[in-house]
């Protein structure tokens, strides 16, 4: 009987880990679509940024409803709901690209992200709580490593399908526009088919429930559960750390190219974009090489050390020391890598059952920091300079380091 349960647990971990890869792919795919979408739809960069607003905004609005489904019906139903929304959103991109409607495409991205948000609200706590409590951070970081792989694969596939960007008014623009929309359509059709197959797996396979999971209907209102959660010190401090961290992670990704062009003499926009791929690669490598260490070193200590190193490296970036600062910027992402999943798992330590489901939804909502913080920091960078903008990130990383060393300890 125990062997049968262990077998189901392994299948569950494989399936859920694939879902981490899937939403990682679509999340960075949205970022990669930003520039070509602005070009071919002939819209401003501000209008193009609505892609991120539509995507990350869905996380804020869907997290609580997703947790309510999980509380009432269990993680499996919550994940199936996320898969259906994901498939629906990917399918809507087909008519959106045929009609060449940007508004329609934004709607498709919102629905796709609603599926991703629902999956993340359920998958993160599910894989965190499925097994030995002492290895919660290890399991979540391992799964999130494949999320990082998805971050690399999405833009790579897009780049392979759409070719070189042709500016409006130049010869071949209309043909390039058709190829871009067609390539985007092919990617999302593939995503829809793959996740529809995964949905069937979830439908027919019985998934084990995490220990102490409460899947029965509860009469407790969400507000009562939230009040209890926000009386837990390490949880509420963790929500703030997650909000700050995910914002800083996206700030760096969004400003890297501009920073590299300004401070690395002779750096072109094309070369800066290639170096950004190196940043993403180091981010993924950082997760893979650090995750095994969590079996030997306490995750909160690793978080504290890594965030301290990140703060030091970003302080060097803020000094604007030319090529050296750009290299420090790139290396920083090797240590930034484990931030979100580690903060996430540390925030849920000791929280189980329905409380874990609601707590997971609040932590998922914190991803809205990726929509808000970059806007604020970028505005500061435009008003003053990039060095001041980067200096602000140092403060955030110091707080995340403090959370690792002190704030994450259970009261």
ROVEX-246087 format. One line per 5 residues: number of its first residue (from 1); their letters; for each residue y negated, x negated, z of C-alpha. Coordinates in nm, 4 decimals. Each point is the difference from the previous one (the first is absolute). Last residue first. Layout:
BEGIN
NUM> A> Y X Z | ... .
This chain:
BEGIN
411> XXXXX> -3.2905 -0.7532 1.6364 | 0.2026 -0.1254 -0.2927 | -0.1304 -0.3256 -0.1444 | -0.1540 0.0439 -0.3461 | -0.3547 -0.0641 0.1217 .
406> XXXXX> 0.0611 -0.3536 0.1321 | 0.1379 -0.2599 -0.2449 | 0.0432 0.2157 -0.3085 | -0.3035 0.2203 0.0654 | -0.2122 -0.3098 0.0592 .
401> XXXXX> 0.1093 -0.1357 -0.3399 | -0.0939 0.3341 -0.1622 | -0.3426 -0.0199 0.1699 | -0.0482 -0.3567 -0.1261 | 0.0973 0.1182 -0.3503 .
396> XXXXX> -0.2740 0.2616 0.0074 | -0.2672 -0.2445 0.1142 | 0.0986 -0.2425 -0.2775 | -0.0339 0.2792 -0.2573 | -0.3731 0.0211 0.0751 .
391> XXXXX> -0.0409 -0.3653 -0.0982 | 0.1379 0.0846 -0.3454 | -0.2859 0.2445 -0.0640 | -0.2508 -0.2567 0.1272 | 0.1400 -0.2549 -0.2465 .
386> XXXXX> 0.0020 0.2535 -0.2835 | -0.3779 0.0415 0.0128 | -0.2752 0.2272 0.1371 | -0.0363 0.3472 -0.1496 | 0.2998 -0.0280 -0.2353 .
381> XXXXX> 0.2256 -0.1520 0.2673 | -0.1081 0.2638 0.2513 | 0.0882 0.2709 -0.2546 | 0.3378 -0.1676 -0.0576 | 0.0662 -0.0003 0.3760 .
376> XXXXX> -0.0792 0.3711 0.0322 | 0.1959 0.1087 -0.3103 | 0.2934 -0.2251 0.0951 | 0.0102 0.1586 0.3488 | 0.0209 0.3623 -0.1170 .
371> XXXXX> 0.2857 0.0284 -0.2523 | 0.2433 -0.2493 0.1538 | -0.0945 0.1364 0.3442 | 0.1549 0.3252 -0.1256 | 0.3246 -0.1813 0.0841 .
366> XXXXX> -0.0624 0.1187 0.3574 | 0.1467 0.3339 -0.1072 | 0.3401 -0.1710 -0.0133 | -0.0432 -0.1102 0.3615 | -0.0855 0.3585 0.0941 .
361> XXXXX> 0.3067 0.1288 -0.1879 | 0.2241 -0.2547 0.1720 | -0.1214 0.1193 0.3393 | 0.0968 0.3557 -0.0969 | 0.3508 -0.1086 -0.0937 .
356> XXXXX> 0.0303 -0.2335 0.2998 | -0.1024 0.2847 0.2339 | 0.2704 0.2168 -0.1566 | 0.2704 -0.2452 0.0990 | -0.1017 -0.3330 0.1506 .
351> XXXXX> -0.2927 -0.2069 0.1248 | 0.1038 -0.3119 0.1929 | -0.1425 -0.2340 -0.2639 | -0.1903 0.2092 -0.2577 | -0.3166 -0.2138 -0.0120 .
346> XXXXX> 0.2094 -0.3176 -0.0251 | 0.1723 0.1392 -0.3107 | -0.3264 0.0772 -0.1804 | -0.1737 -0.3231 0.1041 | 0.2989 -0.1911 -0.1409 .
341> XXXXX> 0.0113 0.2051 -0.3215 | -0.3767 -0.0456 -0.0554 | -0.0432 -0.3691 0.0766 | 0.3019 -0.1720 -0.1552 | -0.1774 -0.1225 -0.3153 .
336> XXXXX> -0.3296 -0.1224 0.1507 | 0.1716 -0.3342 0.0631 | 0.0918 -0.0857 -0.3628 | -0.3164 0.1857 -0.0966 | -0.2136 -0.2699 0.1652 .
331> XXXXX> 0.1335 -0.2586 -0.2475 | -0.2024 0.1575 -0.2857 | -0.3275 0.0109 0.1961 | 0.0619 -0.3571 0.1244 | 0.0294 -0.1086 -0.3670 .
326> XXXXX> -0.3301 0.1784 -0.0771 | -0.1639 -0.1748 0.2978 | 0.1128 -0.3428 -0.1227 | -0.1282 0.0726 -0.3540 | -0.3552 0.0520 0.1272 .
321> XXXXX> -0.0728 -0.0258 0.3719 | -0.1355 0.3554 0.0330 | -0.0201 0.0080 0.3806 | 0.1409 0.3559 -0.0011 | 0.3224 -0.1307 -0.1572 .
316> XXXXX> 0.0328 -0.2490 0.2862 | -0.0372 0.2934 0.2416 | 0.2657 0.1793 -0.2074 | 0.2416 -0.2871 0.0682 | -0.0710 0.0056 0.3742 .
311> XXXXX> 0.0395 0.3804 0.0207 | 0.3261 -0.0138 -0.1970 | 0.1341 -0.2686 0.2356 | -0.0845 0.2241 0.2960 | 0.1634 0.2959 -0.1771 .
306> XXXXX> 0.3183 -0.2009 -0.0519 | 0.0163 -0.1192 0.3617 | -0.0610 0.3457 0.1497 | 0.2431 0.1705 -0.2377 | 0.2693 -0.2600 0.0695 .
301> XXXXX> -0.0558 0.0509 0.3728 | 0.0298 0.3783 -0.0363 | 0.3209 -0.0414 -0.2010 | 0.1778 -0.1916 0.2815 | 0.1600 -0.3126 -0.1453 .
296> XXXXX> 0.3695 -0.0427 -0.0880 | 0.1009 0.3130 -0.1932 | -0.3601 0.0347 -0.1168 | 0.0341 -0.3361 -0.1757 | 0.2219 0.1688 -0.2598 .
291> XXXXX> -0.3030 0.2146 -0.1104 | -0.2318 -0.2976 -0.0470 | 0.1456 -0.1444 -0.3224 | 0.0220 0.3355 -0.1806 | -0.3363 0.1319 0.1168 .
286> XXXXX> -0.1920 -0.3157 -0.0883 | 0.1696 -0.0120 -0.3414 | -0.1459 0.3440 -0.0789 | -0.3563 -0.0985 0.0940 | 0.0464 -0.3348 -0.1757 .
281> XXXXX> 0.0838 0.1893 -0.3213 | -0.2959 0.2349 0.0369 | -0.2386 -0.2968 0.0425 | 0.1632 -0.1725 -0.2988 | -0.0699 0.3130 -0.2059 .
276> XXXXX> -0.3635 -0.0295 0.1116 | 0.0083 -0.3531 -0.1415 | 0.0755 0.1529 -0.3406 | -0.2974 0.2354 0.0384 | -0.2240 -0.2977 0.0841 .
271> XXXXX> 0.1191 -0.1733 -0.3167 | -0.1035 0.2992 -0.2119 | -0.3403 0.0296 0.1715 | -0.0696 -0.3697 -0.0645 | -0.0188 -0.2735 0.2665 .
266> XXXXX> -0.2309 -0.2840 -0.1094 | -0.1200 -0.0767 0.3526 | 0.2104 0.1690 0.2636 | -0.2499 0.1777 0.2289 | -0.1348 0.2869 -0.2101 .
261> XXXXX> 0.3034 0.0671 -0.2204 | 0.2344 -0.0242 0.2998 | -0.2112 0.2441 0.2055 | -0.0159 0.2588 -0.2786 | 0.3778 -0.0259 -0.0542 .
256> XXXXX> 0.0758 0.0240 0.3724 | -0.2195 0.3010 0.0739 | 0.2525 0.2820 -0.0563 | 0.3029 -0.1789 0.1462 | -0.1950 -0.1200 0.3029 .
251> XXXXX> -0.1458 0.3427 0.0702 | 0.3475 0.1576 -0.0436 | 0.1490 -0.2078 0.2835 | -0.3111 0.0491 0.2131 | 0.0263 0.3798 -0.0278 .
246> XXXXX> 0.3730 -0.0109 0.0805 | -0.0817 -0.2080 0.3094 | -0.2818 0.2122 0.1381 | 0.1901 0.3295 -0.0174 | 0.3222 -0.1633 0.1286 .
241> XXXXX> -0.1856 -0.1604 0.2934 | -0.1651 0.3332 0.0867 | 0.3377 0.1761 -0.0063 | 0.1463 -0.2841 0.2080 | -0.2633 0.0401 0.2733 .
236> XXXXX> 0.0954 0.3682 0.0170 | 0.3700 -0.0844 0.0236 | -0.0243 -0.2900 0.2462 | -0.1988 0.2166 0.2426 | 0.2140 0.3133 0.0033 .
231> XXXXX> -0.2323 0.2878 0.0943 | -0.0617 0.0443 -0.3711 | 0.3641 0.0979 -0.0446 | -0.0087 0.2746 0.2640 | -0.3140 0.1539 -0.1498 .
226> XXXXX> 0.1559 -0.0187 -0.3459 | 0.3140 0.1803 0.1188 | -0.2071 0.2802 0.1518 | -0.2140 0.0253 -0.3156 | 0.3129 0.0212 -0.2187 .
221> XXXXX> 0.1079 0.3108 0.1895 | 0.3130 -0.0071 0.2111 | 0.2415 0.2822 -0.0722 | 0.2586 -0.2397 -0.1408 | 0.2542 0.0589 -0.2766 .
216> XXXXX> 0.2917 -0.2363 0.0187 | -0.0057 -0.3425 -0.1626 | -0.0403 -0.1984 0.3205 | 0.1004 -0.3578 -0.0606 | 0.1313 -0.1792 0.3084 .
211> XXXXX> 0.1800 -0.2522 -0.2214 | -0.0912 0.0153 -0.3690 | 0.1698 0.2707 -0.2073 | 0.2755 -0.0888 -0.2449 | -0.0449 0.1070 -0.3639 .
206> XXXXX> 0.2418 0.2405 -0.1656 | 0.0064 -0.0672 -0.3745 | -0.0241 0.2808 -0.2561 | -0.3715 0.0791 0.0008 | -0.1091 -0.3583 0.0733 .
201> XXXXX> 0.1952 -0.1261 -0.3007 | -0.1459 0.2797 -0.2137 | -0.3521 -0.1058 0.1058 | 0.0825 -0.3588 -0.1058 | 0.0757 0.1310 -0.3511 .
196> XXXXX> -0.3355 0.1846 -0.0080 | -0.1603 -0.3233 0.1230 | 0.1263 -0.1981 -0.2994 | -0.0946 0.2705 -0.2513 | -0.3548 0.0426 0.1351 .
191> XXXXX> -0.0614 -0.3765 0.0174 | 0.1179 -0.0471 -0.3590 | -0.2285 0.2819 -0.1171 | -0.2790 -0.1688 0.1976 | 0.0455 -0.3310 -0.1822 .
186> XXXXX> 0.0325 0.1627 -0.3429 | -0.3240 0.1967 0.0506 | -0.1947 -0.3136 0.0944 | 0.1261 -0.1708 -0.3158 | -0.0997 0.3006 -0.2131 .
181> XXXXX> -0.3464 0.0144 0.1592 | -0.0528 -0.3720 -0.0618 | 0.1455 0.0129 -0.3516 | -0.2268 0.2936 -0.0916 | -0.3020 -0.1887 0.1343 .
176> XXXXX> 0.0997 -0.3126 -0.1938 | 0.0139 0.2040 -0.3223 | -0.3418 0.1520 0.0743 | -0.1530 -0.3407 0.0765 | 0.1413 -0.1762 -0.3071 .
171> XXXXX> -0.3337 -0.1368 -0.1131 | -0.2517 -0.0192 0.2813 | -0.2219 0.2901 0.1030 | 0.1633 0.0395 0.3418 | 0.1588 -0.3263 0.1267 .
166> XXXXX> 0.3584 -0.0908 -0.0929 | 0.2335 -0.0905 0.2886 | 0.2923 -0.2268 -0.0954 | 0.3570 0.1305 0.0311 | 0.0796 0.3477 0.1358 .
161> XXXXX> 0.3733 -0.0269 0.0722 | 0.0425 -0.3452 0.1549 | -0.3146 0.0327 0.2112 | 0.1223 0.3326 0.1391 | 0.3403 -0.1480 0.0857 .
156> XXXXX> -0.1635 -0.2941 0.1814 | -0.2465 0.2289 0.1804 | 0.2896 0.2032 0.1478 | 0.2416 -0.2897 0.0683 | -0.2213 -0.1955 0.2418 .
151> XXXXX> -0.0764 0.2835 0.2421 | 0.3610 0.1166 -0.0318 | 0.1131 -0.3371 0.1375 | -0.2378 0.0540 0.2923 | 0.1655 0.3346 0.0778 .
146> XXXXX> 0.3249 -0.1970 -0.0103 | -0.1367 -0.2079 0.2871 | -0.0894 0.3275 0.1749 | 0.3720 0.0674 0.0458 | 0.0488 -0.3389 0.1662 .
141> XXXXX> -0.3148 0.0457 0.2081 | 0.1238 0.3395 0.1215 | 0.3447 -0.1300 0.0936 | -0.1311 -0.3098 0.1812 | -0.2713 0.1950 0.1838 .
136> XXXXX> 0.2614 0.2414 0.1400 | 0.2475 -0.2730 0.0925 | -0.0067 0.0387 0.3800 | 0.0469 0.3781 -0.0352 | 0.3412 -0.0610 -0.1669 .
131> XXXXX> 0.0584 0.2575 -0.2732 | -0.1836 0.2610 -0.2062 | -0.3354 0.0182 0.1866 | -0.2075 -0.2158 -0.2354 | 0.1824 0.1251 -0.3107 .
126> XXXXX> -0.0871 0.3602 0.0857 | -0.3497 -0.0796 0.1340 | -0.1057 -0.1606 -0.3311 | 0.1944 0.2333 -0.2287 | -0.1498 0.3286 0.1216 .
121> XXXXX> -0.3770 -0.0543 -0.0136 | 0.0499 -0.2437 -0.2889 | 0.1883 0.2596 -0.2026 | -0.2637 0.2676 0.0622 | -0.2773 -0.2447 -0.0913 .
116> XXXXX> 0.1825 -0.1027 -0.3195 | 0.0520 0.3644 -0.0964 | -0.3647 0.0787 0.0646 | -0.0794 -0.3177 -0.1961 | 0.1704 0.1487 -0.3055 .
111> XXXXX> -0.1873 0.3287 0.0529 | -0.3348 -0.1819 0.0279 | 0.0815 -0.2214 -0.2999 | 0.0792 0.3058 -0.2150 | -0.3298 0.1606 0.1056 .
106> XXXXX> -0.1830 -0.3189 -0.0981 | 0.1768 0.0144 -0.3386 | -0.1185 0.3583 -0.0560 | -0.3562 -0.1095 0.0779 | 0.0352 -0.2921 -0.2423 .
101> XXXXX> 0.1143 0.2295 -0.2823 | 0.1508 -0.1858 -0.2965 | 0.1849 0.3221 -0.0949 | 0.3221 -0.1963 -0.0618 | -0.0581 -0.2229 0.3027 .
96> XXXXX> -0.0483 0.2956 0.2360 | 0.2905 0.1918 -0.1608 | 0.2392 -0.2856 0.0959 | -0.1794 -0.0965 0.3243 | 0.1160 0.3334 0.1448 .
91> XXXXX> 0.3597 -0.1300 0.0015 | -0.0898 -0.2865 0.2360 | -0.1645 0.2492 0.2373 | 0.3022 0.2322 -0.0083 | 0.2456 -0.2871 0.0571 .
86> XXXXX> -0.2005 -0.1243 0.3013 | -0.0388 0.3520 0.1382 | 0.3767 0.0523 -0.0256 | 0.0709 -0.3412 0.1560 | -0.2316 0.0719 0.2935 .
81> XXXXX> 0.1727 0.3330 0.0673 | 0.3346 -0.1787 -0.0083 | -0.1315 -0.2533 0.2525 | -0.1157 0.2756 0.2366 | 0.3333 0.1818 -0.0387 .
76> XXXXX> 0.1819 -0.3196 0.0989 | -0.2353 -0.0765 0.2904 | 0.0722 0.3217 0.1862 | -0.0682 0.3726 -0.0509 | -0.2663 0.0958 0.2536 .
71> XXXXX> -0.1373 -0.3377 0.1040 | 0.0377 -0.1435 -0.3504 | -0.1854 0.2951 -0.1558 | -0.2777 -0.0369 0.2582 | -0.0133 -0.3735 -0.0724 .
66> XXXXX> -0.0602 0.0686 -0.3684 | -0.2765 0.2493 0.0825 | -0.1679 -0.2711 0.2168 | 0.0234 -0.2764 -0.2642 | -0.1075 0.2078 -0.2999 .
61> XXXXX> -0.3809 0.0011 0.0312 | -0.0634 -0.3648 0.0921 | 0.2648 -0.1427 -0.2295 | -0.1335 0.2124 -0.2863 | -0.3374 -0.1715 0.0373 .
56> XXXXX> 0.1689 -0.3322 -0.0798 | 0.0901 0.1142 -0.3509 | -0.2969 0.2183 -0.0912 | -0.2491 -0.2519 0.1424 | 0.1798 -0.2880 -0.1690 .
51> XXXXX> -0.0192 0.1757 -0.3373 | -0.3570 0.1089 0.0798 | -0.0826 -0.3701 -0.0397 | -0.0094 0.0601 -0.3760 | -0.3009 0.2290 0.0474 .
46> XXXXX> -0.1812 -0.2817 0.1825 | 0.1023 -0.2488 -0.2698 | -0.1652 0.2276 -0.2562 | 0.1936 0.1985 -0.2605 | 0.0999 -0.0762 -0.3574 .
41> XXXXX> 0.3488 0.1520 0.0389 | 0.1365 -0.3140 -0.1640 | -0.2023 -0.2510 0.2026 | -0.0021 0.1746 0.3380 | 0.3755 0.0579 -0.0314 .
36> XXXXX> 0.0527 -0.3658 -0.0956 | -0.1828 -0.1129 0.3192 | 0.1574 0.2378 0.2525 | 0.3568 0.0127 -0.1308 | 0.0976 -0.3170 0.1919 .
31> XXXXX> -0.1102 0.1552 0.3308 | 0.2035 0.3134 -0.0775 | 0.3014 -0.2164 -0.0864 | -0.0439 -0.1653 0.3405 | 0.0790 0.3281 0.1759 .
26> XXXXX> 0.2580 0.1131 -0.2585 | 0.2196 -0.3084 0.0445 | -0.0298 -0.0014 0.3786 | 0.0976 0.3678 -0.0042 | 0.3219 -0.0784 -0.1845 .
21> XXXXX> 0.0943 -0.3186 0.1891 | -0.0222 0.1796 0.3347 | 0.2133 0.2773 -0.1546 | 0.2644 -0.2586 -0.0889 | 0.0098 -0.0975 0.3695 .
16> XXXXX> 0.0704 0.3647 0.0854 | 0.3037 0.0070 -0.2265 | 0.1415 -0.3320 0.1236 | -0.0652 0.0878 0.3677 | 0.1690 0.3398 -0.0395 .
11> XXXXX> 0.3027 -0.1560 -0.1702 | 0.0285 -0.2482 0.2890 | -0.0310 0.2788 0.2591 | 0.2667 0.2040 -0.1791 | 0.2405 -0.2955 0.0226 .
6> XXXXX> -0.0851 -0.0519 0.3679 | 0.0740 0.3688 0.0632 | 0.3372 -0.0292 -0.1747 | 0.0809 -0.3172 0.1944 | -0.0830 0.1764 0.3288 .
1> X> 0.2348 0.2856 -0.0914 .
